[in-house]
Amino acid sequence: MIRAVFIALTGLVAATSGLSQALAAGAIEGGGKQALNLSAITMFFVFVAATLFITKWASARSRSAADFYTAGGGITGFQNGLAIAGDYMSAASFLGISGLVFASGFDGLIYSVGWLVGWPIVLFLIAERLRNLGKYTFADVAAFRLEATPIRSLAAIGTLTVVAFYLIAQMVGAGKLIELLFGLPYLYAIILVGALMIVYVAFGGMVATTWVQIIKACMLLGGATFMAFMVLATFSFSPEKMFQAAVDVHPKALAIMKPGGLVSDPISAISLGLALMFGTAGLPHILMRFFTVADAKAARKSVFYATGFIGYFYVLTFIIGFGAITLLMSDPVYFTVAADGAYDKVKDLLGGTNMAAIHLANAVGGSLFLGFISAVAFATILAVVAGLTLAGASAVSHDLYASVIAKGKVAEDKEVRISKIAAVGIGVVAILLGYIFEKQNVAFMVGLAFAVAASCNFPVLLMSVFWKGTTSRGALIGGLLGLASAVAMVVLSPAVWVNTFGFASAIFPYDNPALFSMTIAFAGIWLFSKVDATARARGERDAFEAQFIRAETGIGAVGAVVH
């Protein structure tokens, strides 16, 4: 059911127990120890060396707060689109979606479509207005005409909540990957990952983070393209032949070409769709990227390019999933079927279906390409955690310290220094949480991050920009209700209450709460804004016209050019 999306979102984490077999293509040394994958280690060092060089180069160019937070607005639309794609195309998506397609066929595409559909929402509702109204974070937009202290505090809480839950899953996955690549103890592995993350953000800021994401996007798109090309070449570039071969070997036979196996009831389908679409439009590390370009036109171009790259990537994962069915299920080295042919008794890929792409890499390109894909998996995680850390650090330094505590009276150099200290602090916390949750089921945490983004960040952002009647009281109470209800419903859902905590039945029947928590958030914003009759509320409503003009035209926006 819906918890399958959590598996897709955190495919890397869910599959780490079998990652050792994948990285060495099943090679085990005497005594049961994982054989080192030298090609993966070599490519890992090449990537780390290249990104550290970029960080050194970027550090010399991060002289102001604008440089640190937004790369001085000097990123082009194409570069930013590629960086957004690099931030969004996680290893979890790569492994998780291809694994879902491998296990369920056509149904696995539902998650790709859900995430992709979120980008037109970002393009038509968010990107241009965000760039025109904001400066460094999405809280700048929400607080444009509303009271700064409560709204920025709420935005910072929402940002840090999303960042924390996202970081836990990514840190566990990256730590396991390094542990298996080098044979390091897990604690040392996550310390290494955390240290690299801190270096990228604290010294290089947005410039270094952007280029790490661009390099990672190119590596991932290149590797996935090669895999998909090799799969299609096996079938003379005929998708029909590939699908027929998949139907012939899969235990579910023709059922893999039909929808409805993963999400069967309408409520779950709607709630899942809302979380995937509107959660994307509320992710703070994604929204922050629109301030790195010069103007609203470049922001629109960023989304256009990002949508193209991400859509192409999801098509590749679909081909990779079906390619894994055709090339791995027929190979007894990877897959064996129970005597009665029942799918629920199938011993599938080493490490689980989430390792389908890893095994396919070995099948189509040998150990060298397997090493490349392993290094790409690490690069993917590192790019994501760098973006998350920068978003969290910006929330602490810009939204909380500079705007709430110092009331805007703080020197730029001090604000940047606070941000760097916050990045170090977030890195340390990420290491501790990654260590604490090493053996826990962390799948629900990414689902919770999407639920919070869709139920707190997105409603506050949307209503403050599009509805004149929104007031500070309404935005604050509605946002808090959305955040609290999303967290509570996820904890009480079957994915957590039953599967994680071990209770017999769930208090809340659905794994994804977005349909309900989003409704609560929007209703709360509307209701408490309607009943707010204070003088401040009247002033906030009167200020909407000026906000609307700037949002639509860009007049007054930092660095904007109005034609």
LUMKE-831113 format. One record per residue (C-alpha): residue in three letters; x, y, z; residue number from 1. Coordinates in steps of 0.2 Angstrom, whole numbers, plus 2048, in hexadecimal, padded with zeros to 3 digits. Each point is the difference from the previous one (the first is absolute). Layout:
# residues N
kedren | xx | yy | zz | marke
ALA | X | Y | Z | NUM
...
END
This chain:
# residues 563
kedren | xx | yy | zz | marke
MET | 800 | 800 | 800 | 1
ILE | 806 | 812 | 803 | 2
ARG | 80F | 7FB | 80A | 3
ALA | 807 | 7FA | 7F0 | 4
VAL | 803 | 813 | 7FC | 5
PHE | 80B | 801 | 810 | 6
ILE | 80A | 7F1 | 7F9 | 7
ALA | 802 | 809 | 7F0 | 8
LEU | 805 | 810 | 808 | 9
THR | 80D | 7F7 | 80B | 10
GLY | 804 | 7F2 | 7F5 | 11
LEU | 813 | 802 | 804 | 12
VAL | 7FC | 7FF | 812 | 13
ALA | 7F5 | 7F1 | 7FF | 14
ALA | 80C | 7F7 | 7F5 | 15
THR | 810 | 803 | 80A | 16
SER | 7FF | 7EF | 808 | 17
GLY | 804 | 7F8 | 7F0 | 18
LEU | 80B | 80D | 7F9 | 19
SER | 810 | 7F7 | 803 | 20
GLN | 7FB | 7F2 | 7F4 | 21
ALA | 7FC | 80D | 7F3 | 22
LEU | 810 | 80A | 801 | 23
ALA | 80A | 7F1 | 7FD | 24
ALA | 7F4 | 7F7 | 7F4 | 25
GLY | 7FF | 7F2 | 80D | 26
ALA | 812 | 7FE | 803 | 27
ILE | 804 | 7FB | 812 | 28
GLU | 811 | 7FE | 808 | 29
GLY | 805 | 7F2 | 80C | 30
GLY | 7F8 | 801 | 811 | 31
GLY | 7F0 | 809 | 7F8 | 32
LYS | 808 | 811 | 7FE | 33
GLN | 7FB | 80C | 7F2 | 34
ALA | 80C | 800 | 7F2 | 35
LEU | 806 | 812 | 7FD | 36
ASN | 7FA | 808 | 7EF | 37
LEU | 80F | 809 | 7FB | 38
SER | 7F8 | 808 | 7F1 | 39
ALA | 7F3 | 808 | 80B | 40
ILE | 80D | 805 | 80D | 41
THR | 80A | 809 | 7F2 | 42
MET | 7F1 | 809 | 7F9 | 43
PHE | 7FB | 805 | 811 | 44
PHE | 811 | 808 | 803 | 45
VAL | 7FF | 809 | 7EF | 46
PHE | 7EF | 807 | 804 | 47
VAL | 805 | 806 | 811 | 48
ALA | 810 | 808 | 7FA | 49
ALA | 7F7 | 809 | 7F2 | 50
THR | 7F3 | 806 | 80C | 51
LEU | 80C | 806 | 80D | 52
PHE | 80A | 80A | 7F2 | 53
ILE | 7EF | 808 | 7FB | 54
THR | 7FD | 804 | 813 | 55
LYS | 811 | 809 | 801 | 56
TRP | 7FC | 809 | 7F0 | 57
ALA | 7EF | 805 | 806 | 58
SER | 806 | 806 | 811 | 59
ALA | 80A | 80E | 7F8 | 60
ARG | 7F0 | 806 | 7F8 | 61
SER | 7F5 | 7FF | 80F | 62
ARG | 803 | 811 | 808 | 63
SER | 7EF | 806 | 804 | 64
ALA | 7EF | 7F9 | 806 | 65
ALA | 7F9 | 800 | 7EF | 66
ASP | 80F | 7F6 | 7FA | 67
PHE | 7FE | 7F4 | 80E | 68
TYR | 7EE | 7FD | 7FF | 69
THR | 7FC | 803 | 7EE | 70
ALA | 811 | 800 | 7F6 | 71
GLY | 7FD | 812 | 7FE | 72
GLY | 7F2 | 7FD | 7F4 | 73
GLY | 80D | 7FB | 7F2 | 74
ILE | 7FA | 7EF | 7FC | 75
THR | 7F8 | 7FE | 7EE | 76
GLY | 7EF | 7F9 | 7FD | 77
PHE | 808 | 7F0 | 7F8 | 78
GLN | 80C | 7FE | 80E | 79
ASN | 7F3 | 802 | 80D | 80
GLY | 7F4 | 7F4 | 7F8 | 81
LEU | 80E | 7F3 | 7FF | 82
ALA | 804 | 804 | 813 | 83
ILE | 7EE | 7FE | 805 | 84
ALA | 7FF | 7EF | 7F7 | 85
GLY | 810 | 7FB | 809 | 86
ASP | 7F8 | 805 | 810 | 87
TYR | 7F0 | 7F7 | 7FC | 88
MET | 806 | 7F0 | 7F7 | 89
SER | 805 | 7F6 | 810 | 90
ALA | 808 | 7EF | 801 | 91
ALA | 7F1 | 7FB | 809 | 92
SER | 7F5 | 804 | 7F1 | 93
PHE | 80C | 7F8 | 7F4 | 94
LEU | 801 | 7F0 | 80A | 95
GLY | 7EF | 801 | 807 | 96
ILE | 7F6 | 803 | 7F0 | 97
SER | 809 | 7F4 | 7F6 | 98
GLY | 7FE | 7F3 | 80E | 99
LEU | 7ED | 803 | 800 | 100
VAL | 7FF | 7FE | 7ED | 101
PHE | 80A | 7F0 | 802 | 102
ALA | 7F4 | 7F9 | 80D | 103
SER | 7EF | 807 | 7FA | 104
GLY | 803 | 805 | 7EE | 105
PHE | 7F5 | 80F | 7F9 | 106
ASP | 7FA | 805 | 811 | 107
GLY | 811 | 806 | 805 | 108
LEU | 7FE | 80E | 7F4 | 109
ILE | 7F3 | 808 | 80B | 110
TYR | 80D | 807 | 80C | 111
SER | 80A | 808 | 7F2 | 112
VAL | 7F1 | 808 | 7F9 | 113
GLY | 7FB | 807 | 811 | 114
TRP | 811 | 808 | 803 | 115
LEU | 801 | 806 | 7EE | 116
VAL | 7EE | 808 | 800 | 117
GLY | 806 | 80B | 80F | 118
TRP | 80B | 80A | 7F5 | 119
PRO | 7F3 | 808 | 7F5 | 120
ILE | 7F8 | 806 | 810 | 121
VAL | 811 | 808 | 805 | 122
LEU | 802 | 807 | 7EF | 123
PHE | 7EF | 809 | 7FF | 124
LEU | 7FC | 804 | 812 | 125
ILE | 811 | 802 | 809 | 126
ALA | 810 | 803 | 7F6 | 127
GLU | 7FD | 811 | 7F9 | 128
ARG | 7F7 | 807 | 810 | 129
LEU | 80D | 7F9 | 80B | 130
ARG | 80E | 808 | 7F7 | 131
ASN | 7F8 | 811 | 800 | 132
LEU | 7FB | 800 | 812 | 133
GLY | 80E | 7F7 | 809 | 134
LYS | 812 | 803 | 803 | 135
TYR | 808 | 7F0 | 808 | 136
THR | 7F2 | 7F4 | 806 | 137
PHE | 7EE | 7FD | 7FD | 138
ALA | 7FC | 808 | 811 | 139
ASP | 805 | 811 | 7F8 | 140
VAL | 7F1 | 7FD | 7F5 | 141
ALA | 7F4 | 7FB | 80E | 142
ALA | 805 | 80E | 80B | 143
PHE | 7FF | 80D | 7F2 | 144
ARG | 7F1 | 809 | 807 | 145
LEU | 7FD | 7F5 | 80F | 146
GLU | 807 | 802 | 811 | 147
ALA | 812 | 7FA | 7FF | 148
THR | 803 | 7F8 | 811 | 149
PRO | 7F3 | 7F3 | 801 | 150
ILE | 800 | 7FC | 7ED | 151
ARG | 813 | 7FF | 7FF | 152
SER | 800 | 7F5 | 80F | 153
LEU | 7F2 | 7F5 | 7F9 | 154
ALA | 80A | 7FF | 7EF | 155
ALA | 810 | 7FB | 80A | 156
ILE | 7F7 | 7F3 | 80A | 157
GLY | 7F9 | 7F8 | 7F0 | 158
THR | 811 | 801 | 7F7 | 159
LEU | 80A | 7F8 | 80E | 160
THR | 7F3 | 7F3 | 802 | 161
VAL | 800 | 7FB | 7ED | 162
VAL | 813 | 801 | 800 | 163
ALA | 802 | 7F5 | 810 | 164
PHE | 7F6 | 7F2 | 7FA | 165
TYR | 807 | 801 | 7EE | 166
LEU | 812 | 800 | 807 | 167
ILE | 7FE | 7F1 | 80B | 168
ALA | 7FB | 7F5 | 7F2 | 169
GLN | 80E | 807 | 7F5 | 170
MET | 80D | 7FE | 80D | 171
VAL | 7FC | 7EE | 804 | 172
GLY | 801 | 7FC | 7EE | 173
ALA | 810 | 809 | 7FD | 174
GLY | 808 | 7F9 | 80F | 175
LYS | 7FC | 7EE | 7FB | 176
LEU | 807 | 803 | 7EF | 177
ILE | 810 | 807 | 806 | 178
GLU | 801 | 7F2 | 80E | 179
LEU | 7FE | 7F3 | 7F2 | 180
LEU | 80C | 808 | 7F4 | 181
PHE | 80E | 802 | 80C | 182
GLY | 7FC | 7F4 | 80D | 183
LEU | 800 | 80E | 80D | 184
PRO | 7F5 | 7FF | 810 | 185
TYR | 7F0 | 808 | 7FD | 186
LEU | 803 | 80E | 80D | 187
TYR | 810 | 805 | 7F6 | 188
ALA | 7F7 | 7FF | 7F0 | 189
ILE | 7F2 | 80C | 805 | 190
ILE | 80D | 80C | 808 | 191
LEU | 809 | 800 | 7EF | 192
VAL | 7F0 | 804 | 7F7 | 193
GLY | 7FB | 80D | 80C | 194
ALA | 811 | 808 | 7FF | 195
LEU | 7FF | 802 | 7ED | 196
MET | 7EF | 807 | 801 | 197
ILE | 806 | 80D | 80D | 198
VAL | 80F | 805 | 7F5 | 199
TYR | 7F5 | 802 | 7F0 | 200
VAL | 7F3 | 80B | 809 | 201
ALA | 80B | 80A | 80D | 202
PHE | 80E | 804 | 7F4 | 203
GLY | 7F8 | 800 | 7EF | 204
GLY | 7EE | 806 | 803 | 205
MET | 7F4 | 7FF | 7F2 | 206
VAL | 80D | 801 | 7F2 | 207
ALA | 808 | 7F0 | 806 | 208
THR | 7F0 | 7F8 | 803 | 209
THR | 7F9 | 804 | 7EF | 210
TRP | 80F | 7F9 | 7F7 | 211
VAL | 800 | 7F0 | 80A | 212
GLN | 7EE | 7FE | 7FB | 213
ILE | 804 | 804 | 7EE | 214
ILE | 80E | 7F3 | 7FF | 215
LYS | 7F5 | 7F3 | 809 | 216
ALA | 7F2 | 803 | 7F4 | 217
CYS | 80B | 7FD | 7F1 | 218
MET | 807 | 7F1 | 807 | 219
LEU | 7EF | 7F8 | 805 | 220
LEU | 7F8 | 805 | 7EF | 221
GLY | 80F | 7F9 | 7F7 | 222
GLY | 800 | 7F0 | 809 | 223
ALA | 7EE | 7FD | 7FF | 224
THR | 800 | 804 | 7EE | 225
PHE | 80D | 7F3 | 7FC | 226
MET | 7F6 | 7F3 | 80A | 227
ALA | 7F0 | 804 | 7F7 | 228
PHE | 809 | 800 | 7EF | 229
MET | 808 | 7EF | 803 | 230
VAL | 7EF | 7F9 | 806 | 231
LEU | 7F8 | 806 | 7F0 | 232
ALA | 80E | 7FA | 7F5 | 233
THR | 7FD | 7EE | 806 | 234
PHE | 7EF | 801 | 7F9 | 235
SER | 804 | 809 | 7F0 | 236
PHE | 7FA | 811 | 807 | 237
SER | 7EE | 7F9 | 800 | 238
PRO | 7F6 | 804 | 810 | 239
GLU | 7F3 | 7F4 | 7FB | 240
LYS | 80D | 7F1 | 800 | 241
MET | 806 | 806 | 811 | 242
PHE | 7EF | 800 | 807 | 243
GLN | 7FB | 7EF | 7F9 | 244
ALA | 810 | 7F9 | 807 | 245
ALA | 7FD | 807 | 811 | 246
VAL | 7EE | 7F9 | 800 | 247
ASP | 807 | 7EF | 7FB | 248
VAL | 80C | 7FE | 80E | 249
HIS | 7F8 | 80A | 80E | 250
PRO | 7F6 | 7F6 | 80D | 251
LYS | 7F1 | 80C | 7FF | 252
ALA | 800 | 7FE | 7ED | 253
LEU | 7F4 | 80C | 7F7 | 254
ALA | 7FB | 808 | 810 | 255
ILE | 810 | 80A | 800 | 256
MET | 7F9 | 80A | 7F2 | 257
LYS | 7F0 | 805 | 80A | 258
PRO | 7FE | 80E | 80D | 259
GLY | 7F8 | 7FE | 811 | 260
GLY | 80B | 7F4 | 809 | 261
LEU | 809 | 80C | 80B | 262
VAL | 7F2 | 80D | 804 | 263
SER | 7EF | 7F9 | 7FF | 264
ASP | 7F4 | 80B | 80A | 265
PRO | 7FC | 812 | 7FA | 266
ILE | 804 | 808 | 810 | 267
SER | 811 | 7F9 | 801 | 268
ALA | 803 | 805 | 7EE | 269
ILE | 7FA | 812 | 802 | 270
SER | 80A | 802 | 810 | 271
LEU | 810 | 7F9 | 7F8 | 272
GLY | 7FE | 80B | 7F1 | 273
LEU | 7FE | 810 | 80B | 274
ALA | 80F | 7FC | 80A | 275
LEU | 80B | 7FD | 7F0 | 276
MET | 7FA | 80F | 7F7 | 277
PHE | 7FF | 80D | 80D | 278
GLY | 80E | 7F9 | 80B | 279
THR | 80C | 804 | 7F2 | 280
ALA | 7FA | 812 | 800 | 281
GLY | 803 | 802 | 812 | 282
LEU | 812 | 7F8 | 802 | 283
PRO | 80B | 80E | 807 | 284
HIS | 810 | 7FB | 7F7 | 285
ILE | 7F7 | 800 | 7EF | 286
LEU | 7F7 | 810 | 803 | 287
MET | 811 | 808 | 805 | 288
ARG | 807 | 7FD | 7EF | 289
PHE | 7F5 | 80D | 7F8 | 290
PHE | 80A | 80E | 808 | 291
THR | 810 | 7FB | 7F8 | 292
VAL | 7FB | 807 | 7EF | 293
ALA | 7FF | 812 | 7FA | 294
ASP | 7ED | 802 | 7FD | 295
ALA | 7EF | 7F8 | 7FE | 296
LYS | 803 | 7FC | 7EE | 297
ALA | 810 | 7F6 | 805 | 298
ALA | 7F5 | 7F7 | 80E | 299
ARG | 7F3 | 7FB | 7F3 | 300
LYS | 80E | 7F9 | 7F5 | 301
SER | 808 | 7F7 | 80F | 302
VAL | 7EF | 7F6 | 803 | 303
PHE | 7FE | 7FD | 7ED | 304
TYR | 812 | 7F8 | 7FF | 305
ALA | 7FE | 7F7 | 811 | 306
THR | 7EF | 7F8 | 7FA | 307
GLY | 808 | 7FA | 7F0 | 308
PHE | 80F | 7F8 | 809 | 309
ILE | 7F5 | 7F8 | 80E | 310
GLY | 7F3 | 7FA | 7F3 | 311
TYR | 80E | 7F8 | 7F6 | 312
PHE | 808 | 7F8 | 80F | 313
TYR | 7EF | 7F8 | 805 | 314
VAL | 7FE | 7F9 | 7EF | 315
LEU | 811 | 7F8 | 802 | 316
THR | 7FC | 7F9 | 810 | 317
PHE | 7F0 | 7F8 | 7F9 | 318
ILE | 80B | 7F8 | 7F2 | 319
ILE | 80D | 7FB | 80D | 320
GLY | 7F2 | 7F7 | 80A | 321
PHE | 7F9 | 7F6 | 7F2 | 322
GLY | 812 | 7FD | 7FA | 323
ALA | 804 | 7F8 | 811 | 324
ILE | 7F1 | 7F5 | 7FE | 325
THR | 805 | 7FA | 7EF | 326
LEU | 813 | 7FE | 803 | 327
LEU | 800 | 7FB | 813 | 328
MET | 7F0 | 7F5 | 803 | 329
SER | 806 | 7F4 | 7F2 | 330
ASP | 811 | 7FE | 808 | 331
PRO | 801 | 7F4 | 80F | 332
VAL | 80F | 809 | 807 | 333
TYR | 7F4 | 80F | 804 | 334
PHE | 7EF | 7F9 | 802 | 335
THR | 7F8 | 7EF | 803 | 336
VAL | 7ED | 7FC | 801 | 337
ALA | 7F8 | 7F4 | 80D | 338
ALA | 7FB | 7EF | 7FA | 339
ASP | 7ED | 805 | 7FF | 340
GLY | 804 | 810 | 7F7 | 341
ALA | 7F8 | 80B | 80E | 342
TYR | 807 | 812 | 800 | 343
ASP | 7FE | 802 | 812 | 344
LYS | 80D | 7F1 | 802 | 345
VAL | 80C | 807 | 7F4 | 346
LYS | 812 | 802 | 805 | 347
ASP | 803 | 810 | 7F7 | 348
LEU | 810 | 80A | 7FD | 349
LEU | 80E | 800 | 80D | 350
GLY | 7FC | 80F | 80B | 351
GLY | 7EE | 801 | 7FB | 352
THR | 7F8 | 808 | 7F0 | 353
ASN | 807 | 811 | 804 | 354
MET | 811 | 7F9 | 7FA | 355
ALA | 7F9 | 7FC | 7EF | 356
ALA | 809 | 80F | 7F8 | 357
ILE | 810 | 7FB | 808 | 358
HIS | 800 | 7EE | 7FA | 359
LEU | 7FB | 806 | 7EF | 360
ALA | 80F | 80C | 7FF | 361
ASN | 80B | 7F1 | 803 | 362
ALA | 7F6 | 7F6 | 7F3 | 363
VAL | 801 | 80D | 7F2 | 364
GLY | 811 | 808 | 804 | 365
GLY | 80A | 7F4 | 80B | 366
SER | 809 | 804 | 810 | 367
LEU | 808 | 811 | 7FA | 368
PHE | 7EE | 807 | 7FC | 369
LEU | 7FA | 7F9 | 810 | 370
GLY | 80E | 80A | 809 | 371
PHE | 7FA | 80F | 7F6 | 372
ILE | 7EE | 7FE | 806 | 373
SER | 805 | 7FD | 812 | 374
ALA | 80A | 810 | 7FF | 375
VAL | 7F1 | 809 | 7F8 | 376
ALA | 7F5 | 7FA | 80F | 377
PHE | 80C | 808 | 80C | 378
ALA | 801 | 810 | 7F6 | 379
THR | 7ED | 801 | 7FF | 380
ILE | 7FE | 7FF | 813 | 381
LEU | 80E | 80C | 803 | 382
ALA | 7F8 | 80D | 7F4 | 383
VAL | 7EF | 7FE | 809 | 384
VAL | 807 | 802 | 812 | 385
ALA | 80A | 80F | 7FB | 386
GLY | 7F0 | 809 | 7F9 | 387
LEU | 7F7 | 7FB | 810 | 388
THR | 80E | 806 | 80B | 389
LEU | 800 | 811 | 7F8 | 390
ALA | 7EE | 802 | 801 | 391
GLY | 800 | 7FC | 812 | 392
ALA | 80F | 80B | 804 | 393
SER | 7F7 | 80E | 7F6 | 394
ALA | 7F0 | 7FE | 80B | 395
VAL | 80A | 801 | 810 | 396
SER | 80B | 80F | 7FB | 397
HIS | 7F5 | 80A | 7F4 | 398
ASP | 7EE | 7FD | 806 | 399
LEU | 803 | 7FD | 813 | 400
TYR | 810 | 80A | 805 | 401
ALA | 800 | 80E | 7F4 | 402
SER | 7EE | 803 | 7FE | 403
VAL | 7F8 | 7FA | 810 | 404
ILE | 80D | 802 | 80D | 405
ALA | 80A | 80F | 7F9 | 406
LYS | 7F1 | 808 | 7F8 | 407
GLY | 80A | 803 | 7F0 | 408
LYS | 80E | 809 | 809 | 409
VAL | 80E | 7F5 | 7FC | 410
ALA | 810 | 802 | 7F5 | 411
GLU | 801 | 7F5 | 7F1 | 412
ASP | 810 | 7F8 | 805 | 413
LYS | 7F9 | 7FB | 811 | 414
GLU | 7F1 | 7F9 | 7F8 | 415
VAL | 80B | 7F5 | 7F5 | 416
ARG | 80A | 7FB | 80E | 417
ILE | 7F1 | 7FA | 80A | 418
SER | 7FA | 7F7 | 7F1 | 419
LYS | 811 | 7F7 | 7FF | 420
ILE | 7FF | 7FB | 812 | 421
ALA | 7EE | 7FA | 7FD | 422
ALA | 806 | 7F5 | 7F2 | 423
VAL | 80D | 7F8 | 80C | 424
GLY | 7F3 | 7FE | 80D | 425
ILE | 7F4 | 7F8 | 7F4 | 426
GLY | 80E | 7F5 | 7FA | 427
VAL | 803 | 7FA | 811 | 428
VAL | 7EE | 7FD | 804 | 429
ALA | 7FE | 7F6 | 7EF | 430
ILE | 80F | 7F5 | 805 | 431
LEU | 7F8 | 7FD | 812 | 432
LEU | 7EF | 7FC | 7F8 | 433
GLY | 808 | 7F5 | 7F3 | 434
TYR | 808 | 7F6 | 80D | 435
ILE | 7F1 | 7FF | 80B | 436
PHE | 7F5 | 7FA | 7F2 | 437
GLU | 80C | 7F4 | 7F8 | 438
LYS | 7F6 | 7F1 | 803 | 439
GLN | 7EF | 808 | 801 | 440
ASN | 7F3 | 800 | 7F2 | 441
VAL | 802 | 812 | 7FA | 442
ALA | 7F5 | 7FE | 7F0 | 443
PHE | 7F1 | 80A | 808 | 444
MET | 80C | 80F | 803 | 445
VAL | 801 | 805 | 7EE | 446
GLY | 7ED | 7FE | 7FE | 447
LEU | 7FE | 80B | 80F | 448
ALA | 80C | 80D | 7F8 | 449
PHE | 7F4 | 800 | 7F1 | 450
ALA | 7F1 | 801 | 80B | 451
VAL | 806 | 80F | 80A | 452
ALA | 806 | 809 | 7F0 | 453
ALA | 7EF | 7FE | 7F8 | 454
SER | 7F6 | 803 | 810 | 455
CYS | 80A | 80F | 808 | 456
ASN | 80C | 808 | 7F4 | 457
PHE | 7F5 | 800 | 7F0 | 458
PRO | 7F0 | 806 | 807 | 459
VAL | 808 | 80E | 809 | 460
LEU | 80A | 805 | 7F1 | 461
LEU | 7F1 | 7FF | 7F4 | 462
MET | 7F3 | 808 | 80B | 463
SER | 80C | 80F | 804 | 464
VAL | 803 | 803 | 7ED | 465
PHE | 7EF | 7FD | 7F9 | 466
TRP | 7F2 | 804 | 80D | 467
LYS | 7FE | 812 | 805 | 468
GLY | 7F8 | 7FB | 810 | 469
THR | 80E | 7F6 | 807 | 470
THR | 806 | 807 | 811 | 471
SER | 80F | 7FC | 80B | 472
ARG | 7F5 | 7F8 | 80D | 473
GLY | 7F7 | 7F5 | 7F3 | 474
ALA | 811 | 7FB | 7F8 | 475
LEU | 808 | 7FC | 810 | 476
ILE | 7F2 | 7F6 | 808 | 477
GLY | 7FB | 7F7 | 7EF | 478
GLY | 813 | 7FC | 7FD | 479
LEU | 802 | 7F9 | 811 | 480
LEU | 7F0 | 7F5 | 7FF | 481
GLY | 806 | 7F9 | 7EF | 482
LEU | 811 | 7FC | 807 | 483
ALA | 7FA | 7F8 | 810 | 484
SER | 7F2 | 7F6 | 7F7 | 485
ALA | 80C | 7FA | 7F3 | 486
VAL | 80C | 7FA | 80D | 487
ALA | 7F3 | 7F8 | 80B | 488
MET | 7F7 | 7F7 | 7F2 | 489
VAL | 810 | 7F9 | 7F9 | 490
VAL | 805 | 7F9 | 812 | 491
LEU | 7EE | 7F9 | 802 | 492
SER | 800 | 7F8 | 7EE | 493
PRO | 803 | 7EE | 7FC | 494
ALA | 811 | 803 | 7F9 | 495
VAL | 806 | 806 | 811 | 496
TRP | 7F3 | 7FB | 80E | 497
VAL | 800 | 7EE | 7FA | 498
ASN | 80F | 7FC | 7F6 | 499
THR | 80D | 80A | 80A | 500
PHE | 7F8 | 801 | 812 | 501
GLY | 7F8 | 7EE | 7FF | 502
PHE | 7EE | 804 | 805 | 503
ALA | 7F2 | 7F5 | 7F9 | 504
SER | 7F7 | 80D | 7F7 | 505
ALA | 802 | 812 | 7FA | 506
ILE | 7F6 | 80F | 808 | 507
PHE | 801 | 80A | 7F0 | 508
PRO | 7FC | 7F4 | 7F1 | 509
TYR | 80A | 808 | 7F2 | 510
ASP | 813 | 801 | 7FE | 511
ASN | 800 | 811 | 7F8 | 512
PRO | 7F7 | 80E | 809 | 513
ALA | 801 | 80D | 7F3 | 514
LEU | 7EE | 801 | 7FB | 515
PHE | 7FB | 803 | 812 | 516
SER | 80F | 80A | 807 | 517
MET | 800 | 80C | 7F1 | 518
THR | 7ED | 802 | 802 | 519
ILE | 802 | 804 | 812 | 520
ALA | 80E | 80D | 7FC | 521
PHE | 7F7 | 809 | 7F2 | 522
ALA | 7F0 | 800 | 80A | 523
GLY | 809 | 807 | 80F | 524
ILE | 808 | 80E | 7F6 | 525
TRP | 7F0 | 805 | 7F9 | 526
LEU | 7F6 | 7FF | 810 | 527
PHE | 80C | 809 | 80C | 528
SER | 803 | 80D | 7F3 | 529
LYS | 7EE | 803 | 7FE | 530
VAL | 7FD | 803 | 812 | 531
ASP | 80F | 80B | 802 | 532
ALA | 7F9 | 811 | 801 | 533
THR | 80F | 809 | 808 | 534
ALA | 808 | 810 | 7F9 | 535
ARG | 80F | 7F6 | 7FB | 536
ALA | 7F6 | 7F4 | 7F6 | 537
ARG | 7F7 | 80E | 7F7 | 538
GLY | 811 | 808 | 7FC | 539
GLU | 806 | 7EF | 7F9 | 540
ARG | 7F1 | 7FE | 7F5 | 541
ASP | 803 | 812 | 7F9 | 542
ALA | 812 | 7FC | 7FC | 543
PHE | 7FB | 7F2 | 7F5 | 544
GLU | 7FF | 80B | 7F0 | 545
ALA | 812 | 806 | 802 | 546
GLN | 805 | 7ED | 802 | 547
PHE | 7F6 | 7FB | 7F1 | 548
ILE | 808 | 80D | 7F4 | 549
ARG | 811 | 7FB | 806 | 550
ALA | 7FD | 7EE | 7FE | 551
GLU | 7F9 | 801 | 7EF | 552
THR | 80C | 80D | 7F9 | 553
GLY | 810 | 7FF | 80A | 554
ILE | 800 | 813 | 803 | 555
GLY | 80B | 802 | 80F | 556
ALA | 807 | 7EE | 801 | 557
VAL | 813 | 7FE | 803 | 558
GLY | 809 | 800 | 7F0 | 559
ALA | 7F1 | 7FF | 7F5 | 560
VAL | 7FF | 808 | 7EF | 561
VAL | 7EF | 806 | 7FB | 562
HIS | 7FC | 802 | 7EE | 563
END
